[in-house]
Amino acid sequence: MHLISGKQVFQCSRRLHTRGHRFVRAVASASAAAQTRPAAQPVNMEQQQETSQLRKLEQLNFDNLTLRALPMDPEEGGPVRQVEGACFSRVQPTPVSKPQLVVASPEALALLDLDPAEISRPDFSEYLSGNKLLPGSEAAAHCYCGHQFGYFSGQLGDGAAMYLGEVVNSRGERWELQFKGAGKTPYSRQADGRKVLRSSLREFLCSEAMYNLGVPTTRAGTCVTSDTRVVRDIHYDGNSILEKATVITRIAPTFLRFGSFEIFKPVDSFTGRRGSSAGREAAMLPTLLHHTIRTYFPDIWAAHDGDAIAAGVGVEPDGSGAPWPPAGGLEVEAKLQAMYLEWLTECVGWCHGVLNTDNMSVVGVTLDYGPFGFLDQYNPDHVCNGSDDSGRYDYKGQPEICRWNCEKLAEAIRTVLPESRGKRAVAETFQSVYRSTYLAIMRRKLGLVVTPGGASGADEAAGSTGIEPLDNGAETDETLVSELFAVMEETGADFTNTFRCLSRFPVPPPGTDPASAEVVEAGGVLDYLLTQVADVSTLVAAASPRIPANNLQMLVMLAGKNPELLHQMGLTPQMLNSELARLKRSEQLSKLSDADKRARDRERWAAWLASYGARLQSLAADAEAAGGGGFDSAARVAVMNGTNPRFILRNWIAQQAIERAEKGDFSEVARVYALLRNPFSEADVAELLVKADSSTAAAAAAVEPPAGPGESDGGAAAGTGVSCSLPVYDGRPPGWASKLCVTCSS
């Protein structure tokens, strides 16, 4: 046994405490800065190939550090079971019948130095389905726990995912490679370890869409389907069907998550469940923390001389005794640096759908694409997950949920960092980072920026020169943003198209009245916005309570008489109050005529455009007075068009691609993927497809995508206020789109 002195214990404990504190603050910053990244620039494949050593599948440079660093389950494979004292269990992929490549991302695979020519290999799908093992890979399933929908669920783990290893590329970057859908693991519970084509395509397309939007995310390398069939009950209504087993390849710096640290949680007072390694934190938590901080937060590790902790959680060499840190340990404040993660709330209009602690990455990348959804009509109460009966993970609540999850992470490492200090770090970090980064990106979306001297519009759009607001008018701009969302909600405006069109609104000339018809109608923006709003019936449907009105009244009575029974039903008084508010709003809206709404919509949008014009006019005047670079209108447009996407993965677009793919036609998948690789482009859709790679270009022959359920071809374009030659991709969605229901079934 290695014995250390009391002084050494104090020094080690202080360092672990400090690193843990900085780790929590860094993770809180990453989660809070959840909307603040300029648009990513797509990978230039030619340039990357010049700086990379292209490899064949058999030559990937695996270095499986995580499996060497963290405790392993002594039992390989085996039945579904509780796994104690381990972070990973060795497993093997289960082969599928006749694997077939649906789509591949050369840009994502380039992270591994994989030669794009390998995609054309006859046996490529054999390797990327798990039928053949990649030399150097070591398949394993990760053990983690988590809070699901607010309740601690005990052991969860990789029930359908498999760690394959870590590839270190020629640029020295470490990328974890993972299968999703490759078969059962000890953590599969009652499931079969498989994923199906529809959910796999959604994850592939959205992973790559988010990357091209500039959002830190796990990447998707391939999607491989098969003739193997699995049973799924999509809507949990007893109508099961057979679907194709499908495997996707995922790539990320790491797939460690908040839930990775919750395996040490003692028995939960409400659910009665405990972490799978509860009571073993003395031996395991320092190891897990060290590996995480040393590998993924090297600046924090380097700040403490990279020393390894030589003792357990307690002050005794065997980890027993009082928990760390001893009283009086020095507090070292973290230097906050926001890690940009743009998907939350208003910035790209995206809902995760299942923001459980086990779906929150410790390195701040978007993780686990399930029943997600981009907003069509702006509705802050939107719930994209059909399985979320309580509406816990609605659109507007995501920032608060992320903060709550950060607190759960602080609780999970409380044996090395006092819980009060961990939560204080979250409180001190989250809201301030959230507000500043949120405002920064919203200013870019609205073009409330100035051009530093000598910067070009292209530089500004890329975010490479760092755009700064001319003044410190944070409250003015926050009010403008708040009023914009209020108008969008009231009129039911399309989120993406509203922001995209605002770049066409010109800066009012000096001396003009911002409220004049000449200003508010300039650029055709007002008229266009009025084509992007919802009618009364659509607003009523969106505002209607999720609980039927009769049932709602009964539940309100129950809440007053038996609150505990209400809680056992998974409901709270706050949820009922929210539902009552929705009922009231829907009843009010139902009294409004379409003609009255159109008149009111015009009035509301004209008023906001007047405020927007006044703000732009003020910025331009201040820039003129200050001299120097000034307020460059062309640069403003470039910034806005490089921040507000034209193409997003709307649910109905994904659904049409899925329906074709399930019939063996992957052309619409290729078409959608080509557009998602160019989300900010103003080019004609046909031109984007021609410029795509050969597999994508082959899909360009059919110009119109298939009609949705109950609609004729081209029906989606009717009355949508189109903005390009193929309106179905960037116009308002068809009527049937609102009826799509996406659940956790996969």
N, C-alpha and C positions, 0 to 999 in steps of 0.2 A: 504494500500500500504506500502511495506517495504522500508523505506528510509535509505540511507547509506551516510556516509560523503564523502567529496571530496577525502580525503586520502584513504578511503576504495575503492572508485571507481578506483583511480590510481593503488592501489595494485592489485585489481582484474583484471583490464584491462591489467596490465603488465604481470600477470600470464597467462591469456588467450592468450595474444600475444606470450609469450615465449613457452607455450605448443603448440600453433598452429604452430610456427616455427619449433619446434622439431618434431611435427607430420608430417609436410611436408617433412622434411629431412628424417625421418624414412621411410615414404612411398616411397620417391624417391630412398632411399637405397634399399628397397625391390624390386622395379621395375628394378633398374639398376643391381642388383646382380643376374641378370636373368639367369645365367648359371653356378651356382657355387655350386652345392651340390653333394657330393659323393653319391654313390648308396645307396638307402634306404634298410634297412634290413626288410624282410617281417615279419609281426606280428606272433609271436609264439602263436598260439591259446591256447595251453595248459597252458603256463605261464600266459597269459592274463586272462584266466578263473580262475586261482588260485588267482589272485590279484583283481578280479572283483566280484561284487555281481550280479550274473546272474538273469535276470528278464524276466517275461513274457510281452507280448505286453501291457497288461492292467496295468503293474506296472512300466512303464518307469517314471523316475523322472523328470517330466517337471517343469521348472521354467522359465516362459516366460518374462524375464527381459526386453527385447527390447520393447514389447508392453506396459509395464508399464512405461518405461522411455521416449518414444517418442510420439509426438502428433498423435492422432488417428482421422480418418475421422468419423464424427458423423453419416454418412449414411452408413448402412451395405449393402453390395452387390450392387444391383441396376444396372442401365444401364452404358454403357461406357460413361465416362464424364471427365471433367477437375476437378482434386481434389486439392483444395487449402487449405493451412494451416495444412496439415497432412503428415505424413511419411508412414502411413499404413492405409489400408481399410479392414475391416472385410469381409470375404467372406466364401463361403462353397464349397467344392468339388462337382462336378457334377458326379453322379454315371455312371458307364459303365456296359455294358452287359457281363456277364460271364467272369470276370477277370481271367487271367491265368498267373502264374509265369513263366517267361522265364529264369531268372538267378538271383542269389542273391550273395552278397559278405559277407560271415561270418565275415571277418576281419573288414569291414566297419561298419557292424551292431554291432560289439563288442564295438565300441566307445560309443554306447548307453547302454552298459551292457546287450544287448539282448541275451538271451540264444539261441545258434544256433539251438537247437531242435525246437524252435518256427517256423523256416522256413518250417517245415513239417506239421504244423497245417493246417487242411482243410480250415480254414477261413483266413489264412495268406494273401492271395491275396485280400480278401475283405478289410482288413485294409490298405494294402499298395497300393490300387488303389483309396482309398477315399470313397469307398462304405460304410465302417464303420469308425467311427471316433475314434481315439486313445484317451482313457481317459486322460485328462489333456492337450490335444492339443487345440490350438486356431488358426484356419485358418485365414490368412490375406495375403493381397497382398501389396507389397512395392511400394511406389511412388518414382520414380526417373526420371531424365532427362538425356540428353547426347548428345555428338557430335558423329554423325554417318558419317563415311567416310569424316570427316573433317568439317562437317557442323552441327550447332546446330539444333537439331530436336524437342526441346520442351519436353513436357511430354511424357515419354515412360512407364516405370513401369513394374511390373510383369504381363505381358499379358497372360502368360501360367503357371507361377510358383506361388506357394503358400507357405508362411511361415506356418509351423505347430506348432512351438514352439521350446524351447531350453531345451535339456536334460542335466542335470548335472550328470555325472557318478560317480562311487564309488571312482575314483581317483581325483575327484574335477574338472574335465575338463568340460567345457561348449561347447555343440555342437548344432548348429542350424539344425533343421530337415525341409526339404522342399520337396514338390511335384513339379514335372514339367510335365504338360500335363493334369492337373486335372479339366480343365474347365475354363469358362469365368470369367473375373474379370473386374473391372472398367477401367483397363488399356489394355484390349484386342484389342482396336481399331477395325479394320475391321475383325480381326481373330476370331477363335472359341475357343481359349484357350486350344487347344489339341496339342499333339505331336504324331507322328506316330512311327511304330516299327523300321523303318530303322534309323531315327535320334536318337531315344532313345537308341537303341543298340550301336550306335557309341559313344554316350556320356557315357553310362555305361562302355563299354570296355575301352575307352580311359582314363576315370577318374581313373580306377583301374590300367591301364597300367602305367600311369604317376606316380601314388603313388609307384608302385613297381620299377620304374626307379629312385626313389629318388627325385621326383619333387613335391614340395608343391602344393596341388591341392584340390579342392572340391572332396568329395568321392561320390561313387554311391552305395547305399545299395541294391536296388532291381530294377528290370525291369519287369513290369506287363503289358501284352497286354490284348486285349479284343475282343469281337465280334462287338463292336461299330465301325462304319465306318465314316471316314471323307474324304472330297474331297481335293485333293492336285494337283497342277500343278508343277511338280518337276522341269522342265526346263523353266518355264515361257513361254511356247510356245503354250498355248491354249489346250494342250492335258492333261486334268485333269483325274485323276484316283481316285478310292476309296481305302483307306488304313486303317489299323487297328489303332484305338486310343490306345495309350500306355502311361503309367505313370511310371516315374522313381522317386525313392527316392534319394534325394541329402543331403549330410551332410557336414558341414563346420563350422569353428568357428563363422563365420558370412557371410552373403551374401550382406552386405553393400559394396558399390562400389563408384568409383569416382563420378558417376552420382547421387548418393544419395545427394551430396552436391551441385549439379547443379540446384536443384529445385528453388534456389534463384536468378538465373541469370536474369538480366533485359533483355529487348527486344534486340535481336541480330540484329546488324546493317545490316547483309546480308540476313538472312532468315526471319527476322521479327517476329520470335518466341521468347517466353520468358519462364522462368521457371515457373512451376505451382504455386510456392509460392513466386514469386518475390515480394519484398516489405515487406515480413514478416520475414526477416532474424533477425531483432531485437529480436523477440520473440522466434524464432526457432533454429537459427544456434548455439548459445551457448549450447543449450540443446543437439543438435545432436553431436557437437564436444565433449562435456563432456562425453556423453555416449560412444562414440567411443574410446576416449583416455583412460578413466577410465577402460573400459572393455577389450580392445584389445591392449592397450599400457600402461600397469600398471606401468612400470618403469618410464615413463615420468610423469604419474599422481603422483606417489609417490614422485618424485623429487620435486614436488611443494606442498607437504604436503596434497595432496588430497583435497584441499579446493574447495568448490563450488563457482561459480561466482554468485553473488547476484544481478546482474543488467543486462540490455540488452546490445545491441551493442553500443548504444550511451552512453554519460556520464550522462544522466538523468535517474532517476529510471524507467521511462516507456520506455526506449530504444531510446528516441529521442536525438537529439543533435549531436555533432561531433562524428564521428566514432572512435572506439578504434584502436590502443592504443594512449594515449596522447604522445606528443613529449617528447623525453628523456627517454622513457622506457628502462630498461636494456635489453641487448641482452645476452641470455645464449646459448652458443654453444651446439649443440647436440653431444652426444657421438655416433659415427657411428658404427653400428653393422649390417653387411649385413644379410638380411633374404634371405635364399637361394631359388631361383626359376629358375630351370634349362632349361625350355623349349625354351628360346629365342635363336635365331641364331644358331651358329655352334655347340653348345654343344650336343644336342640330335637330331638335324635336324628336328625340328618340327615347323610348321606354325600354328598360331591361326586362321587366316582367317578373323576375324572380331574384330580387336583391337580398337573398339570404347571406349569412356570413360565410357560408361555404362557397359562395359565388363571387367573393370579393378578393381580388388578387393583391398580394402583399407588395407587388411592384407597380401597381397602378395601371394595369392594362385591362381592357374590357374582356371579361371572361365568361364563358358558358352561354352561348346564344341559344336560347330556347324559345319561349313564347313572347319574343320581343316585338316591337312595332314602331315604325316611324309614324308620327302624327300626320294625318291628312288634315281634317278640320282641326283648328286649334281648340283644345278642350283641356284645361288643366286638371280636370277630374278623370281624364281618360285612363282606363285600365286595359292594358293590351293583353293580359293573360286571362283567358277564359276560365282558368282554374282558381283565380284569385277572387273568391266569393266576397271577401271582406273589403276588397279594394285597398289593401295595405300598400301595395306597390303601384299606386296610381302615379301619373306623370308628375304632378306638382310635389309629391311627397318624397321624391327620390333623394334630394340633398339631405333631408332630415334622417332618412333611413341610413344613408351612408355615414352620417355622424354617429347614429346609434350603433352601427356595426363597428365603427372605430372604438367606441367605448367597450364593446364586447371583446375586442382585441386587447384593450388595456386590461380588462378583467382576466383574460386568458394568460397573461404573463405576470400576474400580480405577485408571484412568488419571487421574482427577481426585480420587479419595479412596483412599489406600493401602488395599489389601485387608485388611491386618491391622486397621486402624482400623474399616473398615466392618464386618468380622465381629465385632469387639469391641463395636461399637454394637448389633449384633443380640444378642450374648450378654448384654449388660448390660440390654437392654430386654425381649426376648421373654419370658423365663421369669417375670420379676417381674410384668409386665403380665398375662401369661396367668393366673398364680396368683390375683392380686388380683381381676381381673375375673370369673374363673371362680367364685370363692367368693362374690362379690357376687350373681351371678345365681342360684347354687344356693341361697343363703339366701332369695332371693325365691321360688324354686320350692317350698321347704319351709316358707315362712311364718315363718322365723326372723328376724322384723323387729319393730320397735317403731314406734309412731306418734308423730312429733313433735307437740308440743302444737298442737291446733287443726286438724290435718289430717284430712280425711275419708277414708273407705274408697275412694271414687271417685278422689280425688287420688292415693292410694297406688297403686291399680291402674294409673293412668296413668303412674306414675313421675315425676310433675311436682314432687313436694316433696322427693324424695331420701330414700329410706329408709335408715336406718343400723342396724346391729346394736347391741343395747344394750351389749354388752361387746366385748372383743377376743378372744373365744374362738375364734380361727381354727382351732387344732388340734382342738378339740372338734368343731366343725362339719365340718371336713374329714374327720374320722374317721367321723362320722355319715353323710356323703355316700358315703364309700368303702364303708361297710358296706351302705348301701342298694343300691349297684350290685352288690355281691357277692351279695346276696340275689336281686336281679332276674336276674342271670346264672344263678345256681344253679337258680332255679325257672322260668326262661324267661318272665318276666313281660312283658306288653305295656308298652313304654316310655311311650307317650303316656297311656294310660288309668291307669297306675300313678300318675303325677304328678298327673293331673287329679283323681283321687279323694281324694287326701290332704287336700284342703281340707275334706272332710267329717269329718276326724278332730278331735274337740274337744280343747281344752286341758284336761288333767286338773285337777280341783279341788284346791286346797291340801290337803295331808294324805293324799291317796289314794296307794296303791301303784301306780306306773306299770306294774308287771308283772302287776297283777291282771287277771282276766278282765273285770271291769267296765270297765277302761280300754282294754285292747287290742281289745275287741270293740265299743267305742263307735262310734256312727255307722254301723255296718254295714260299715266299711272293710275289716276283716279278711276277712269273708265275700266281699265284692266282689273283693278282690285274689286270692282263691283261684279265682275264675272267670276271671281274666286270665292264668293261668300255662299253660305248655305241658305236654303229656303226655310220657311217656318217649320215644316214637318220634320226636316232633318234636325233642326235645333231641338225640337220637342223630344225627338227620339233620343238624342244625345244626352239631354238633361234629365230624362226619366229616371226614377229611382231603380236601383238594381233589384230591390225587394218589392214585390207587388204591393200596391197601396193598401189592400185589405190586410195582408200579412204584416205590413209595417205598423199599422195601427194596433194590432194585437201585440206585437213585440214591444211597442212603447208602453202599453199597459203592463206587460210582464216585467219590464225594467223597473217600474215603480213598485211592484209587489214582490218580485223575487230576483234581485240583481245577480245572485250567484248562479241561478239557472241560466240566465242570459249569458253569463261568462262561459259556462260550460258549453253553450251553443256556439262559442267562438265569436260572440258579438259584444260590443261595448256601447255605453250610452253615447259616446262620441260618434260612433258609426251610425247609430240611429238618428242622431241629430243631423248628420251629413245627408242621410237619405231623406229626411224630412225637408231639408233645404232644397234638395234636388226635386222633390215632389212639388214644392211650392213654385220653383222656377218653371218647371214644365207646364204647370197649370197656367201661369202667367203668360208664357210664350204661346200657348194654344189659343189665347184670345187675340193674338196679333194676326192681321191679314198680311198676305204677301206684298200687297201694294204699300201698306204702311211700313212694312219692314224695308222695302227698297228705298223709300224716301228717307227713313231714319238712317239706313246704312250710308247713303250718300252724304247725309249731314255729318255723321260721326267721322267718316273717313276724311271728308274735306276739312273738318276741324283739326284732326290729327296732322294731316299734311301741312296745314298752316303752321302748326307748332314745329314740325320737322323743318319746314322751310325757314322759319325764323331762327332756329338753332344753326342751320347751315349758313345762313346769312351772317349771323353773329360770328361764327368761326372764320368765315372768309374776311370779314371786316377786321377782326383782330389780327389775322395773318397779314393782311395788307398793312396794317399799322405797324406791325412788328418788323416787316421787311424780311429779307432772306428768302427761304424756300417758298413761303406762301402756301396758300390753300390750292393745291393742284387738283382740278376737277377730274382730269384724266386718271391721275393716280388714285383718287377716291373711287372711281368706277372700277378700276382694276382691283383694288383692295376688296370691294364688296363682291365682285364677281368671282374673286378667288377665295371668298369666305362663305358665301351663300350658294349652296349647290343647286344645280339644275336637275340632276338625276339622283334619286335616292331609291332604296329598295322598299317601295311601298308593298304592303301585304298582297295586294291584288296582282301586282307585277310578278312577285315571287310565286303566287299561286298558279298563274298561267304557265310559268316555266315548269313548275312541278307537275302539272297535269299532263303536259306534253312528254316530260321525261318519264313519267310512269307508264307511258305508252311506247317508250323506246326511242322517242324523238328528242334529242338533246339540243336541237338548234336554237330553241328559245332561251335555254340556259346560256348558250354561247353568246347570244345577242344581248341579254341582260348583263352578263359579266363584262362584255365589251363596253357598255355604257357606264357601268359602275366604276370601271377603270379610268373614266374621264368625267367625273361628276360635275366639273365646273365648265366644261367646254361649251362654246356657242356654236360649234360646227354642226352641220346637218347630220342627222342620225345615220343616214346611209354612208356618209363620209367617214364617220367614226368606225363603222363596221368594216369598211374597206381598209382602213389603216390598222385594224386589229390583226392578230396573228391568223394563220391559215385556218385553224379550226373555227375561230370566231367568224372570219370573213365568209366562210362557207354558209353561215346562217343568214347572210344578208339577202339571199335570193327572195325570200318571202318578206314583203315590206310590211304588211299589216299583221300584228299578232292575233291570236285567236280571240274570239269574242268570249265574254264571261257568261256565266250561267244565265239563261233566259234573255240574252241579248243577241242581236245580229251583229255581224262583222262591222267594226267601225262604230258601234254604238257608244263606246266609251268617249268618243270625241264630241258627241252632240252637246252643244251648249256649254262647253267647258272653258271658253275663253282661251283658246290654244295659243301657244307661244313658239311653236316650231313646226316643221313639216310633218313630224310624226307626233301628234299631240298626245297620244295615249301614254307616252312615257313621261312627259313633263307638264301635262295639263291636269285638271281636276280628275279625281278617280271616278269610275262609273258608279252608278247607284248600287249595284250589287256588292261593291267592295265593303260597304259598311256592315254587311251581313256575315262577313268572314269571321270565324271564331278560331283562335289559335290557343291551344292548351299545352299543358306539360307533357302530354302523351307523345312519346318519340320512339 
